[in-house]
């Protein structure tokens, strides 16, 4: 039995999609879900020059897909329109998950990757006549860093002041994606996940480590306690 039959679809029926930031935590699970569906062949893009498979991936779904052609890897910087255009050739749908590291509060970095990079993704979609763009935004785009978010929906406006550079630039990127909807045959949407955790994540291990720090920081000097408290408050713990 061929691989395409094993995964519930024929190779001729499967369409191509691309996942930017495809080696990130959430994106790895997305790529796996797309491949399991049997409906998609996936172009995985990320910064690294070559794909390095983690424990279990070589013998798993992604390794199998890379070997039989249901998935391909492309080294792409979202700040490089030429690279994006090449990666999106023949693609029907783009899942844009690439973003700057949110732990680095560097406005210049975040603007370059999150705003300019997203603009490049939109431009590449138009050039390649991509039909749909699904953008991974964040719930932080409506968070002011002070007031909690309870029972909110898409009608909640952006805050007057954002909590950090990541939130500010993700909001700017989101506006670009929304504005691009229904232009040049491109349909777009934005998803706003909160903290993402699950198999292979670093959130739960970090929370465990920070909780241990908090238990022990009481015995440290006031400055260290203050720094740790800022971190805990940022994580909401």
N, C-alpha and C positions, 0 to 999 in steps of 0.2 A: 504493500500500500504506500503510495507517495505521500510526501509530507503535507501537500495541500489538501489531500483527502483526509488525513489524520486530523487536521485542524478545522474541518467543517466547511471548506470552500475550495473552489478551484482557483489556480493561480491566475487564469485569464479573467476571472470575475473580480479578484481582489484589486482594489484601487490603492494608489499611493497617497500616504499622508506624511507629513514631516513634523518632528517634535524638536523644537529648539530647547537648549539646555537639557537635552535628552538623557544625560547621565546624572541628573540631580535626583534627590530622593523621591519626590512625588512623580517625576517624569519616568523613572524606571518602572514604577507600578503602572503608569499610563501606557507605556510601550508594551508591557507584558499583557495588559488587558486588550489592547488593540490587536496584538498578535493572536491571543487566545480566541478572539472573535472570529477569526478566519476570513474576515471581510476586508482586512487592510494589510498592505505591505508598508513597512515603516522605514522612513529615512531618519535615522537618529543623528542629530547634530549637537556638537558641543565644542568647547575650546581645545581640548587635548588633540594632539596631532594624530594619535591612534587610539582606538578603543581598548581599554584595559578591563577585562571582565573580572568581577569580584568572585568571592567564594560561592560555588554552586552555579554561577552563570554560564560557565563554559559548557557544562553538561546539561544545562537547563534550556528553557524556552528560547532565550535570547541567543545563546550560543548556537543552537540548532537553526534558528532563523537566519543568523548571519552566514552560516555555512550554506544553506540552501537558497539564499537570495530573497527570502521574505522580509529581511531587514538588511539595511546597509548603513554604514557609519560614514559621516562626513565631518571633517574638522571645519567648523564655522564660527566666526566671531560675528555677533549680531551688529557690531559696529562697522562691519564691512559689507556694503550693499552687494558688491560683486560676488562675494562668497555666498550670500543668502540667495541671490538670484539663481546661481548655479544649483544650489541645494533644492530649490523649490520647483525646478523644471519638471513638468509632468505630474505635479502634485495637485490633488483636489482639495485637501484640507490641511491647514497648518495649526498645530497646537503650540502656542508661544508660551513657554514656561521659563525661559532664560531670564535671569535678573541678577543684579549685583548682590553681594553678601549683605543681608540686612543688619548684621552685627557691626558693620563698619559705617559709622555715621559721617560719611564723606559725600557732601552734596555734589561735588564735581564728578566723582566716580558714578554715583547713582544717576545723575542726569545723563551722563554719557551712555551708560548701559540701559537704564530703564526707559529713558525718554527718547534719546537719539536712536538707540537700538530698536525700540518698538516702531519708531517712524520708518526705519530701514526695513523692518519686517513687513509693514504695511505696503511700502513701495515695491518690495520684491514680490509680494502677493499680487499686486496690480500688474506688474511687468509680466509675471508668469501666468496670469489669468487664473489664479487660485480662486476657488469658489467660496470657501469658508475659512474664517480665521477665529479661533477660540483662544482668547487671551486670559492667562492666569493673572488676575489682579490680587487684591488682598483686602480683608475686612478693615485693615488699618487705614484705608483711604477715607473712612468716615469717622475715624477715632481721633479725638483731640488730645489724647494722652492724659486726660483727667476724668472724664465722665464715662462710665461703663456703657456698653451697648446691650440693651435688653429689648427683645421683640422688635427689632428694627427690620426694615426692608429697603428696597432700592430707592424709595422716596426720600430717605434720609439724606440731607445735603452734605456736601463736603464741609469740613470745619474751616473756620477762619484761620486757624493756625494748626499746622500738623505737628505730630509728636516727634518726628525726626525726618531726616533726608530721604529715607526709604519710603515712608508713607507719602511724603510730598511728591516724589517723582513717580511713584506708582499711580497716584491720582492723575498726574499729568499724562502718563502713558495711557491710562484708562480713557481719558477724554479723547485722545487721538484715535483710539480704536473705535469708540462709539461714533465719532464724527465720520469715520471711514465706512460705516455701515451703509449698504445699498449704494455704493459708488463703484463704478467700473465693474459691475457684476459681482462685487465682493460683499458677502454677508458676514457680519462680525458679532461677537458677543463677548462679555467679560464675566469671569467667575471670581467670586471674592471668598476664598477659603480662609478659615482662621488658622490656628496652630495645627499643623498636620503631623500626625504621629501614626505609627504602625510598625510592621516588620521592617527592620533595618534603619529605623529613625534614630536621631540623636537627642530628641526632646526628653523622653522619659529617663534615659541615663543621666542627662544633664540635670534634670530636676532632682534626681536622687543625690547627685553630687552636691548640688546647691543646698539641698535640705541638710546634708551632713555639715556643710560649711556653716549654715545658719546656727546649727546646734553648738558648733565650736567657736563661732566668732564672738560670742559673748565674753570669752576670756581674752580677746585681743584688744588692742587699743581702739580708741574712738574712731580714728580715721578709717581703719580697716572695716569697722562695723558699718560706718556710713557708706563706704564704697559697696560693700556686699548688699546693704539695704536697697541701694539704687538698682542693683541688678535684680534682686527679688521682686521689687515693685514693677520693674519693666516686664518681668515674666508673669506678673500677676499672682505671685505666691507669697 
